[in-house]
Amino acid sequence: GDLGRKDIRHLPGDAGTTKSFTNAKDFLDGFGIPYELVSGNHDLEGLDEFQTDEENLQVWMSCFDKPTPHFCRQIGEKTLLLGLS
């Protein structure tokens, strides 16, 4: 989580903005490997862009092509990885 810059300047790229999500997606996609993520508390701080946390979270999920803000993945015979936003 916490994909945007930490200081709030009320500019595109601040934590919780669509730009912070697309910048993070571009960066993570650049590694060319699958990844999972969960939202951080600052990912719902799109102060000037969204009216509600729900709207903010929907944009986060849409940007990362996630149907839900959580995931469950078996990564080993006896290992289950849970991501809870």
N, C-alpha and C positions, 0 to 999 in steps of 0.2 A: 504493500500500500504506500500511500503518500508519494504519488507520482509527480507532483508539480513542485516548483521551487517553494521553499519554506516561507520566504518573506512575502507578505501580501502588499502588492503595489496597486491593486485594482486595475491590472493590465492582463491581456491575454497571456496565458502561460502560468498564471498564479495557480496554486494548488486548487484542484477541484473544477478547473475550467475545461471546456472541450479541447482547447489547444494543448493543455498539459497532458490530456489523455492521448491525443493523436501524436504528440511528440514522444511520449513514452512508448506507444505502440510501434512507431517507426524505429525507435532505438532497439526495443526488444526483438522485433521481427528481423532486424539486421543480423542477429546471431544465427538465424537459419535453423533454429531448433525449436521444438514445441515447448511451451511454457504455460503455466497456470498462475493466476494471481488473485489476490483478494483486495478489496478496497481498504484503504487506511482511513483513519479519522479525518485527515486533512483532504482526502479525496472528495469529501462532501462539503467543501468550502467554496463552491462557485458563487461567491458572495454577490457579484454583480450580474451573473448570467442566469441563475436559476431561482425560481420562486420557492421551491421546496426541496428537501433532501431526496424525496422520491423521484422528482424530475432529474436531479443531479445523478442519482444512482442509475436511472434508466439510460442516460446518455453514456455513463461509464460502461454499462453492460453492452450497449450497442456498439461503442467504439471497439471493444475487445471481442465482439461476436460471442458474448456469453448469454445463455438463456436465463441464468440465475446468478446471484452474487456469491454463490458458494459452489464447491465442487467436491467430489469424492473420487479418488483414483487408487486402484490397487497397484502398488509399485514393487511388490515383492510377495513371495508366497505367504508370508505372515505380516505384511506391512500394508496398512491402509493410510493413505494421505488424505486428510480433510482440510479444506480451506473454507473458513467461515468469515463472511464479511459482516 
